[in-house]
Amino acid sequence: MPSIQFTHLRAASSELARDINRRVVLNLIRSRQPVSRADLARLSGLQRSTVSLITEQLIAEKFVIEGPTGRLPRGRRPTFLRLNDQRAIIGIDIRPIQTTVALADVNGHFVSQEAMPTPRDPRVAVEELIPRLRRLLDSHTDKMFEGIGINLPGRFDFKSQRLVFAPNLKWPEFDLKTPIECATGLDVELENAANACVLAEMWFGQARGVRDLVVVTVSEGVGTGIFLNGQLIRGLNGMAGEFGHVPLDPSGPLCTCGGRGCWEVFASNRAALRYYLESAAQAGGPSFQDLLALAEQGDSLASKALDKMAHYLGRGMRMIVAGLAPEVIVVVGELTRSWHRFGPVLEAEVAAQVLAGPPPGGGACAGWRGGQWRWCSRSTSALCTSERAPGVAAGSRPGFTEALTSGG
């Protein structure tokens, strides 16, 4: 039986009830489009008059548009509704090496993407991003921009909205939000990259109906986003999910966080490159994409480096399976290009950690559904970073991602 904290209870106002109903209807249109008003009433359990009022508001605000009419054996023809793809979102995916700026409509269809090297100084990064964002806005005057979502390879403080923990990025505490908002006139929302990937999988992916999911992002580091009991988990100070900085070997290599032997120093792209360079005994070296290509071409040292990375990645996933018991694990990163190499190793490690009962997923191992692991794109996840995108200013109408994370 769930616990109830009576000290935090408050009565639901009529405004809150309207907001919840709006979220439900908006999320149903997103997930079921094209859909009629009658179907919305049936699916939501709301009265038809309530659904009609909400949909008329959404149409007036140009969040939703009417499409073709359907055919019925008798009675009035239904008019189908869908999201207005003239509503657009800008996503910025910041990584230690490269930053990507993408424009997409509210259905997740990309209009444009542009990449640039990530500067070492966050101030320089903002100075280089602003003209790119302005050009994007000027070249798409037909779009109605909802806001900007920024993926970060680290954590930010919810109150100050400042970046506070990004060891692989090596940026100091910094305010990204304010200067970009001032330069563009758009709302800016920050999010940890793994958390944003959780939202992307729930919004654009195949995780509808899944209530316990973990995303593992593998790049320069290892991050995790946690979705349990239908809720995105943030934890104290927004730091939930930092499994990448749990030590597997306290005497291991130094991590960028200052600790030693963290999961990510053994299981990240950088770890695989370190394994390769140590065995190859050469200065410099390939990129991770090059390492994948070398392994495919039969380079034994590259294959051994990737295999070692895969085993450590699987060992770390045992923590996730034992501690969180997710129904689905989604793996994100360049390593998915060689899934035939990584998949069997991860499956074996995760299967070995199931302590009791059959593994979830119809007999498949814990962490994938129907025997299939899945991966999503970090570029897509940047579109979901804003909890109001596609939404509106704070304190006003709720957006699609809000409806999703509220269990709507």
KEFI-392339 format. One line per field, with one value per atom (N, C-alpha, C): residue in one letter; x negated, y, z negated. Coordinates in steps of 0.02 Angstrom, whole numbers. Each point is the difference from the previous one (the first is absolute). Layout:
! KEFI-392339
nuse <- c(a ...) .
u <- c(X ...) .
v <- c(Y ...) .
w <- c(Z ...) .
END
This chain:
! KEFI-392339
nuse <- c(m m m p p p s s s i i i q q q f f f t t t h h h l l l r r r a a a a a a s s s s s s e e e l l l a a a r r r d d d i i i n n n r r r r r r v v v v v v l l l n n n l l l i i i r r r s s s r r r q q q p p p v v v s s s r r r a a a d d d l l l a a a r r r l l l s s s g g g l l l q q q r r r s s s t t t v v v s s s l l l i i i t t t e e e q q q l l l i i i a a a e e e k k k f f f v v v i i i e e e g g g p p p t t t g g g r r r l l l p p p r r r g g g r r r r r r p p p t t t f f f l l l r r r l l l n n n d d d q q q r r r a a a i i i i i i g g g i i i d d d i i i r r r p p p i i i q q q t t t t t t v v v a a a l l l a a a d d d v v v n n n g g g h h h f f f v v v s s s q q q e e e a a a m m m p p p t t t p p p r r r d d d p p p r r r v v v a a a v v v e e e e e e l l l i i i p p p r r r l l l r r r r r r l l l l l l d d d s s s h h h t t t d d d k k k m m m f f f e e e g g g i i i g g g i i i n n n l l l p p p g g g r r r f f f d d d f f f k k k s s s q q q r r r l l l v v v f f f a a a p p p n n n l l l k k k w w w p p p e e e f f f d d d l l l k k k t t t p p p i i i e e e c c c a a a t t t g g g l l l d d d v v v e e e l l l e e e n n n a a a a a a n n n a a a c c c v v v l l l a a a e e e m m m w w w f f f g g g q q q a a a r r r g g g v v v r r r d d d l l l v v v v v v v v v t t t v v v s s s e e e g g g v v v g g g t t t g g g i i i f f f l l l n n n g g g q q q l l l i i i r r r g g g l l l n n n g g g m m m a a a g g g e e e f f f g g g h h h v v v p p p l l l d d d p p p s s s g g g p p p l l l c c c t t t c c c g g g g g g r r r g g g c c c w w w e e e v v v f f f a a a s s s n n n r r r a a a a a a l l l r r r y y y y y y l l l e e e s s s a a a a a a q q q a a a g g g g g g p p p s s s f f f q q q d d d l l l l l l a a a l l l a a a e e e q q q g g g d d d s s s l l l a a a s s s k k k a a a l l l d d d k k k m m m a a a h h h y y y l l l g g g r r r g g g m m m r r r m m m i i i v v v a a a g g g l l l a a a p p p e e e v v v i i i v v v v v v v v v g g g e e e l l l t t t r r r s s s w w w h h h r r r f f f g g g p p p v v v l l l e e e a a a e e e v v v a a a a a a q q q v v v l l l a a a g g g p p p p p p p p p g g g g g g g g g a a a c c c a a a g g g w w w r r r g g g g g g q q q w w w r r r w w w c c c s s s r r r s s s t t t s s s a a a l l l c c c t t t s s s e e e r r r a a a p p p g g g v v v a a a a a a g g g s s s r r r p p p g g g f f f t t t e e e a a a l l l t t t s s s g g g g g g) .
u <- c(-42 42 -44 11 -43 10 -56 4 27 34 29 -28 -30 -27 52 37 55 -24 -61 -25 -11 -3 -12 62 57 60 30 29 38 58 54 60 -14 31 -7 46 -28 41 31 49 31 -51 -46 -52 -46 -19 -41 35 64 39 2 9 1 -68 -53 -67 -12 21 -8 39 62 41 -31 -28 -33 -60 -39 -58 21 53 23 21 40 24 -57 -46 -56 -45 -11 -43 34 66 37 -2 6 -5 -69 -52 -68 -10 25 -15 49 59 51 16 -31 18 -6 47 59 54 35 49 60 59 61 15 43 21 37 39 37 -48 -53 -50 -39 -13 -34 42 65 44 1 2 1 -66 -56 -65 -17 22 -17 49 62 51 32 -20 29 66 42 62 -14 44 -11 -3 41 0 -67 -31 -66 -53 2 -48 8 62 12 -28 10 -26 -76 -32 -73 -28 29 -25 10 55 10 -52 -19 -53 -66 -16 -63 -2 57 3 -9 32 -6 -72 -35 -70 -48 26 -39 -48 18 -37 25 64 34 35 3 37 48 53 49 -22 11 -18 62 -6 57 56 57 57 2 26 6 68 10 63 30 63 36 62 25 61 59 3 54 -25 38 -18 -50 -22 -44 -70 -32 -68 -49 -45 -49 -56 -24 -57 -62 -52 -59 -46 -33 -46 -71 -48 -71 -39 -62 -42 -18 -9 -19 -76 -22 -72 -35 38 -33 -28 20 -31 -68 -52 -68 -38 -49 -43 -73 -42 -72 -32 -40 -36 -74 -35 -73 -29 -39 -32 -74 -20 -69 -37 -55 -43 -71 -44 -68 -37 13 -36 41 63 42 68 24 66 44 61 46 60 18 60 50 60 50 66 36 68 47 55 50 69 50 68 21 61 21 10 0 5 -68 -53 -67 -32 28 -28 -52 -61 -54 6 -12 -1 -72 -42 -71 -42 -65 -48 -66 -36 -66 -44 -62 -47 -58 -28 -59 -43 -65 -42 21 -2 18 -59 7 -55 -15 -60 -21 31 15 27 75 43 72 21 -36 17 -11 -53 -13 54 20 53 64 20 61 -9 -59 -12 4 -19 3 70 36 67 50 -4 50 8 -53 11 30 -16 29 75 18 71 38 -29 33 10 -51 8 55 5 52 69 8 64 16 -49 11 17 -27 11 63 36 61 55 14 50 71 8 67 15 -50 10 18 37 15 -43 -51 -50 25 -4 23 -53 -62 -53 -62 -50 -64 -14 -16 -20 -74 -36 -72 -17 -29 -26 -69 -12 -65 -29 -65 -33 -18 49 -11 65 -6 58 2 61 9 43 -6 38 69 52 68 18 -24 19 -37 -65 -40 -1 18 -2 -71 -49 -70 -30 -44 -37 -45 3 -39 -45 14 -41 -4 -58 -11 -74 -22 -71 -31 37 -29 -2 46 1 -54 -15 -52 16 65 21 11 -16 16 75 23 70 16 56 14 74 23 69 6 24 12 67 48 69 11 -22 17 -25 -64 -22 34 16 32 73 33 69 1 -47 -2 -14 -42 -19 54 40 49 72 14 68 41 -32 35 -16 47 -13 -54 -45 -53 7 -2 2 -62 -30 -58 20 -38 13 -63 -9 -52 14 -53 8 36 -17 32 74 17 70 38 -31 33 11 -47 9 58 11 58 63 5 59 7 -55 3 27 -22 24 74 21 71 43 -27 39 -2 -60 -7 -15 -20 -23 56 -20 47 17 -8 9 68 49 67 26 25 25 -52 -63 -54 -2 -2 -1 -67 -44 -65 -53 -37 -48 -63 -57 -63 -35 -25 -41 -72 -44 -72 -31 -30 -34 -74 -30 -71 -35 -43 -40 -67 -18 -62 5 60 14 57 27 59 52 59 54 61 44 63 57 56 63 49 38 42 74 42 72 32 25 28 72 42 70 32 -20 30 -25 -56 -25 -75 -22 -71 -29 -53 -29 -59 3 -53 -42 31 -37 -22 -35 -24 -49 13 -42 -4 49 1 -55 -30 -59 16 63 16 -25 -28 -21 -74 -41 -71 -36 26 -32 -70 -11 -65 -56 17 -51 1 29 -5 -64 -45 -64 10 -28 -4 -66 -51 -65 -31 1 -26 -73 -36 -70 -10 55 -3 -22 5 -22 38 -31 30 57 57 58 2 35 6 37 38 36 -46 -60 -47 -7 46 -5 -43 -3 -40 43 -13 32 75 26 72 20 64 25 -19 5 -12 -73 -48 -70 -16 45 -8 46 56 53 17 -33 16 -39 17 -39 -73 -12 -70 -36 35 -32 -22 43 -18 -61 -2 -58 -64 8 -58 -25 46 -19 -39 25 -32 -70 -7 -65 -50 23 -45 -27 42 -21 -38 17 -33 -67 -10 -63 -19 47 -14 29 -32 24 60 41 59 49 41 46 63 43 62 54 55 60 38 54 38 33 23 29 -52 -62 -55 -12 4 -12 53 62 53 -15 -23 -15 -58 -52 -58 19 44 23 37 42 37 -46 -58 -48 -46 10 -39 -59 -7 -55 10 -44 9 -6 -45 -8 63 29 62 57 3 53 -7 -62 -11 18 -16 17 75 37 73 31 -28 26 -9 -58 -13 49 11 49 69 20 66 9 -51 5 7 -37 7 67 25 66 53 -7 47 -5 -61 -8 35 -6 35 75 25 71 29 -42 23 24 -33 22 71 13 66 53 -14 49 14 -54 9 35 -15 26 67 13 60 49 -24 43 43 -30 41 29 55 30 -38 -27 -35 -63 -54 -60 -10 -10 -14 -73 -38 -71 -8 -35 -8 -74 -21 -70 -24 -61 -28 -11 -6 -12 56 61 56 -11 -48 -16 -32 -28 -29 37 66 39 -10 -18 -15 -58 -43 -57 18 35 15 62 51 63 -6 -31 -5 -35 -51 -36 46 35 44 58 27 55 -21 -60 -24 -11 -29 -12 65 48 63 39 -1 36 -28 -66 -31 18 25 16 71 43 69 0 23 -7 59 59 58 53 36 54 -26 45 -20 -18 -48 -18 59 8 55 -9 56 -5 15 48 20 -54 -38 -52 -68 -3 -64 -32 -62 -35 24 -8 23 -33 40 -29 15 32 24 67 36 69 8 33 10 -66 -53 -64 -40 22 -35 -24 -64 -25 16 5 15 -47 -9 -41 35 -15 31 -54 18 -47 -4 -61 -7 24 -3 26 75 36 71 13 -41 12 -5 -40 -6 67 42 65 46 -13 43 -27 -55 -32 46 34 44 63 14 61 61 -9 57 -1 -42 -6 32 47 25 51 -16 43 -2 1 5 -39 6 -37 19 -45 13 62 38 60 61 -9 57 17 15 25 -54 18 -48 -16 -61 -21 5 -21 8 -42 -62 -43 26 29 30 56 40 54 -27 -55 -30 -28 -40 -32 48 59 51 41 -18 36 62 6 59 -2) .
v <- c(-60 60 62 49 59 42 30 44 68 32 66 48 55 51 55 -3 47 72 9 68 36 -38 30 0 -21 -2 69 12 61 -16 36 -12 20 -39 16 56 54 57 -16 40 -10 13 47 14 -60 -32 -60 -55 -10 -51 13 64 17 -14 16 -13 -74 -40 -73 -26 23 -22 21 59 24 -43 -17 -43 -67 -28 -65 3 50 6 13 46 16 -60 -39 -59 -53 -7 -48 20 64 23 -16 13 -14 -74 -43 -72 -36 28 -36 35 56 38 -41 13 43 -33 40 -28 47 -27 40 22 48 23 -56 -38 -55 -52 -16 -47 28 65 31 -6 10 -7 -72 -47 -70 -21 21 -19 33 62 39 -11 -20 -6 66 54 66 7 47 14 31 -13 27 76 30 74 26 -35 20 -8 -56 -12 53 16 51 67 19 64 2 -54 -2 1 -39 -2 66 34 65 50 -3 43 -15 -65 -20 21 -3 22 76 36 73 21 -38 15 -29 -34 -29 -55 -33 -59 -61 2 -56 27 -40 19 -56 19 -48 -27 -65 -34 -22 -55 -24 -28 -9 -30 -74 -37 -72 -20 -64 -26 -48 8 -45 -26 -59 -28 48 36 48 55 54 54 48 46 54 -25 24 -20 30 -39 28 37 53 37 -21 -20 -24 58 -7 51 -27 46 -18 61 -13 55 44 63 49 -3 -28 -7 65 55 66 23 -34 13 -35 37 -26 7 -43 -1 -1 36 -4 -42 -48 -42 11 7 7 -57 -41 -57 16 14 18 -62 -15 -54 26 -35 27 17 -37 11 40 -15 30 22 57 25 2 -26 -2 44 40 42 -28 -17 -31 37 2 27 -55 -7 -51 26 -32 17 -39 11 -31 -75 -26 -72 -33 39 -28 -8 31 -3 55 -19 48 42 65 46 17 7 14 -19 -13 -14 32 24 30 -17 -19 -19 49 8 42 -30 14 -24 34 -36 28 38 65 39 -21 13 -16 48 60 53 6 -5 5 68 52 67 2 -30 -4 -43 -53 -43 39 40 41 50 32 49 -31 -63 -33 -29 -17 -27 54 59 51 19 14 15 -58 -61 -58 -4 14 -1 55 59 56 -15 -30 -18 -52 -46 -51 32 47 35 41 35 43 -39 -60 -40 -43 1 -39 43 55 47 -28 -55 -31 -42 -14 -42 41 -32 30 -37 34 -32 -3 -61 -12 14 -12 9 -37 0 -32 -49 -61 -50 -15 0 -11 -63 -49 -60 13 -21 11 -67 -10 -61 9 17 13 22 34 19 76 24 72 9 58 16 25 -31 18 71 23 67 54 -8 52 -9 -61 -17 9 -16 4 -70 -9 -62 -7 -57 -7 -61 -51 -60 -29 9 -27 -17 -54 -16 -14 -30 -14 61 46 62 48 -5 41 75 15 70 17 61 21 13 12 18 60 -4 52 4 60 13 0 -56 -4 30 -6 16 75 43 72 33 -7 35 -24 -65 -25 23 2 26 73 39 72 11 -43 9 -23 -49 -28 19 18 14 -63 -57 -64 -28 -39 -36 -52 -8 -50 -46 -65 -50 -44 -14 -43 -70 -50 -68 -42 -45 -51 -43 -18 -35 -67 -38 -65 8 50 14 19 40 20 -60 -47 -61 -42 1 -34 30 66 34 -14 -2 -15 -69 -49 -69 -4 34 -2 38 52 43 -26 -12 -18 -74 -35 -69 -51 -60 -56 -18 47 -15 18 10 15 -58 16 -51 -27 16 -21 48 -27 42 -2 -46 -7 -8 53 2 36 -23 34 10 60 15 3 -34 4 34 58 36 -14 -19 -17 44 43 42 13 63 15 -25 -2 -28 -49 -19 -43 34 10 31 -44 11 -37 46 -10 33 -51 16 -49 22 -46 10 -58 13 -53 16 -51 8 58 8 52 70 7 67 5 57 14 14 -36 7 49 51 51 -5 -15 -7 66 -3 59 39 64 45 -22 -40 -22 -48 -34 -41 -75 -19 -71 -27 -59 -33 4 25 6 -67 -53 -65 -1 43 2 18 31 20 -42 -60 -50 -39 -4 -35 -76 -29 -73 -26 44 -18 63 7 61 14 -49 11 7 7 5 68 11 63 60 57 63 19 19 22 77 27 73 31 -41 26 8 -27 3 -66 -46 -66 -47 -62 -50 -62 -28 -63 3 58 7 -43 -17 -42 28 66 28 -2 -5 -4 -69 -48 -67 -15 37 -20 52 57 54 -7 43 3 14 46 17 -60 -42 -59 -47 -11 -44 26 66 30 -10 6 -10 -72 -48 -70 -12 31 -10 30 61 34 -35 -27 -37 -63 -34 -61 13 56 17 34 28 34 52 45 53 66 54 66 19 45 20 -58 -1 -56 18 -49 11 30 20 18 -64 6 -60 -29 44 -24 -38 26 -35 -68 -3 -63 -52 21 -45 -26 45 -19 -49 14 -45 -70 -4 -66 -37 37 -32 -24 33 -18 -57 -24 -57 17 63 19 -33 -45 -39 44 50 43 43 25 38 -44 -61 -46 -15 -12 -13 60 60 61 8 -12 6 -55 -60 -55 15 28 18 53 50 52 -30 -47 -31 -37 -37 -38 47 56 47 35 14 31 -47 -64 -50 -7 3 -4 57 60 57 -6 -29 -8 -48 -43 -43 42 56 45 24 18 27 -54 -60 -54 -19 -6 -20 54 63 54 28 -2 33 -48 -58 -50 31 33 31 -51 18 -42 5 61 13 40 -17 42 22 65 27 23 -24 18 52 54 56 12 5 16 -31 20 -25 -75 -29 -72 -41 29 -37 -16 34 -17 -70 -23 -67 -42 1 -34 -76 -27 -72 -18 49 -12 11 54 19 -36 -10 -27 -66 -51 -65 4 43 7 31 52 34 -45 -36 -46 -52 -28 -51 27 61 30 15 28 19 -63 -51 -61 -33 4 -31 35 62 39 -11 -31 -12 -50 20 -41 -47 18 -42 13 -53 7 4 -7 5 72 8 68 34 65 36 -3 12 6 -64 -38 -60 -53 -8 -51 26 62 30 25 18 21 68 13 63 57 50 60 9 -49 11 -34 24 -21 -44 -57 -45 -25 -2 -25 51 63 50 58 15 63 55 61 56 58 43 59 60 58 61 51 51 51 58 22 56 64 3 60 6 -56 1 20 -26 13 74 38 71 36 -27 31 -6 -49 -13 32 36 27 48 44 48 -35 7 -30 38 56 36 -2 -41 1 -63 7 64 26 55 26 76 29 72 25 63 29 -30 5 -29 30 -41 23 3 -21 1 -71 -10 -65 -53 -61 -54 -25 -28 -25 -76 -28 -71 -42 21 -40 1 55 2 -52 -4 -49 -70 -12 -66 -18 44 -16 1 26 -1 -64 -43 -64 5 55 7 -41) .
w <- c(0 0 0 47 2 -62 -23 -59 20 -46 13 -51 23 -44 -8 -54 -9 -8 -22 -9 66 56 65 44 -27 40 9 59 11 46 -9 40 72 45 72 18 26 22 67 19 66 56 -12 49 9 -55 4 37 -13 34 75 19 71 32 -36 26 11 -48 7 60 7 57 65 1 61 18 -51 11 29 -28 23 73 18 68 48 -19 44 11 -52 8 42 -6 41 74 14 69 27 -40 21 16 -44 7 47 11 40 66 15 59 65 48 -5 -41 -40 -46 -3 -7 -3 -72 -7 -66 -38 36 -32 -28 38 -23 -60 1 -57 -63 6 -58 -25 47 -20 -33 29 -26 -67 -8 -60 -57 17 -51 -18 35 -12 38 -24 35 68 48 67 0 -42 -3 -24 -49 -25 54 36 54 55 17 52 -20 -64 -24 3 -22 0 71 44 69 36 -14 32 -24 -64 -26 34 8 31 74 33 70 4 -45 0 -13 -41 -16 50 51 55 -23 -54 -20 39 19 32 62 52 61 18 36 24 67 9 62 38 35 40 -45 30 -36 14 -49 8 27 10 25 -51 -14 -45 35 -20 31 -6 -55 -10 -48 -1 -46 30 -43 21 13 54 16 -50 -29 -48 37 -31 25 -41 36 -35 -18 -58 -26 0 9 -5 -24 -20 -22 59 -13 52 9 57 9 19 0 7 -67 -54 -65 0 -18 6 -65 -8 -59 23 -35 12 -55 20 -47 6 -56 0 -42 32 -34 -9 -62 -16 -23 33 -20 -6 -33 -11 65 53 63 50 5 52 -28 25 -18 63 -6 57 -14 50 -4 51 -22 44 -5 55 2 21 -36 16 -16 31 -18 -62 -24 -62 6 61 10 4 -11 0 68 51 67 8 16 5 63 -8 55 19 -50 13 -60 13 -52 19 -51 11 -59 15 -53 -2 -60 -9 -55 0 -55 -65 -55 -65 -29 -11 -28 -72 -22 -68 -51 23 -43 13 -51 11 28 -18 26 76 23 72 33 -33 28 11 -49 7 56 4 53 69 6 65 15 -52 9 21 -29 11 74 38 71 39 -19 34 -14 -62 -18 35 4 34 74 32 71 9 -47 3 -4 -46 -8 62 27 57 64 5 61 -3 -56 -6 -31 33 -25 3 38 4 -61 -42 -59 -61 -45 -66 -51 -24 -43 -72 -27 -68 -53 17 -48 21 -45 13 -57 17 -50 7 -55 1 -39 34 -31 -28 -61 -32 -22 9 -24 -74 -40 -71 -33 -56 -40 -10 -12 -12 -61 -32 -59 20 -27 20 -19 -57 -24 39 7 34 75 24 71 28 -41 21 3 49 5 -61 -35 -62 -1 43 -2 71 31 68 6 -33 -2 67 47 65 45 -12 38 -25 -65 -32 3 -2 -5 -74 -20 -68 -7 -61 -10 44 37 50 15 17 19 76 28 72 19 -45 15 15 -45 5 64 19 60 64 4 60 3 -58 -2 21 -26 17 75 29 70 49 -20 46 -16 -63 -20 -12 -1 -11 -69 -26 -63 12 -48 4 -60 13 -53 4 -57 -4 -23 21 -24 7 -46 6 61 36 64 -9 -52 -10 -17 -41 -15 63 42 62 45 -1 41 -27 -65 -28 29 0 27 74 37 71 13 -39 9 -17 -53 -19 50 29 45 72 27 70 10 -53 8 -8 -23 -3 -72 -46 -71 -27 43 -24 -42 -58 -45 -48 11 -45 -59 -60 -60 -37 20 -33 54 12 55 -23 25 -12 67 12 59 -23 37 -12 61 -10 54 -6 56 1 51 -22 45 -35 -9 -36 -72 -27 -66 5 -58 -3 -45 26 -39 0 -48 -3 -16 34 -15 -25 -51 -34 3 23 4 -37 -61 -42 -20 3 -18 37 63 42 -13 -36 -16 15 27 8 -69 -19 -66 3 -43 -1 -64 -56 -62 -29 -57 -34 44 8 40 74 22 70 19 -50 13 7 1 7 67 -2 62 15 -46 14 -14 30 -7 32 49 33 -47 -58 -48 -63 5 -53 10 -49 10 6 52 7 -29 0 -27 -30 -67 -32 15 23 18 75 36 73 25 66 30 -28 2 -23 46 -30 39 2 49 6 -59 -37 -58 -60 4 -56 -36 11 -31 40 -22 35 15 58 18 10 20 12 60 3 54 68 9 66 21 -46 21 27 -10 28 58 6 47 52 2 47 65 48 62 -14 -47 -17 -29 -37 -28 56 50 55 38 9 34 -42 -66 -45 5 0 6 66 53 66 1 -25 1 -44 -57 -44 34 37 33 65 33 62 -11 -60 -19 52 15 48 -25 23 -19 43 -26 37 3 52 6 36 11 38 -44 33 -36 -16 -40 -16 63 45 62 41 -1 35 -31 -66 -35 19 5 23 70 44 68 3 -41 -1 -22 -50 -24 55 38 54 56 6 52 -22 -62 -23 -44 -21 -45 -68 -18 -62 -62 1 -58 -11 55 -6 -26 24 -23 -75 -22 -71 -43 24 -38 -8 54 -2 -43 5 -41 -74 -18 -70 -24 43 -16 -10 44 -5 -65 -22 -62 -60 0 -56 2 60 6 -29 16 -27 -76 -26 -73 -35 29 -30 5 54 8 -52 -27 -54 -60 -13 -54 13 63 18 -7 24 -4 -72 -40 -70 -41 13 -41 22 66 26 34 22 33 55 49 53 47 30 51 66 13 62 -15 35 1 72 11 66 0 47 5 55 -15 46 11 62 14 65 20 63 -2 -59 -5 31 6 29 73 32 69 5 -55 -2 -52 4 -51 1 57 4 -45 -15 -44 -72 -14 -69 -28 43 -24 -37 29 -35 -68 -5 -63 -53 18 -47 -20 48 -15 -51 9 -46 -70 -5 -65 -36 36 -30 -20 42 -16 -63 -8 -58 -65 4 -60 -24 41 -21 -57 -58 -60 -11 21 -13 53 18 48 71 47 71 18 43 21 35 -8 34 76 34 73 36 -25 37 4 -54 -1 20 26 15 -64 5 -60 -24 -65 -29 35 18 29 73 31 68 9 49 8 60 -9 56 29 -42 22 39 3 40 -43 6 -28 50 -24 45 -16 50 -11 31 -28 27 16 35 22 -50 -16 -45 33 66 34 -12 4 -14 -72 -46 -71 -17 37 -15 10 43 13 -61 -42 -58 -63 5 -60 -37 38 -33 -25 -66 -27 22 34 27 76 29 72 30 47 22 -50 -33 -52 1 -58 -4 -59 -14 -55 -67 -48 -66 -30 -35 -33 44 64 45 21 63 22 -3 -20 -2 69 8 65 4 57 13 -48 -12 -42 -72 -21 -66 -5 53 -1 -5 34 0 -68 -29 -63 -58 11 -53 3 46 6 42 40 42 62) .
END
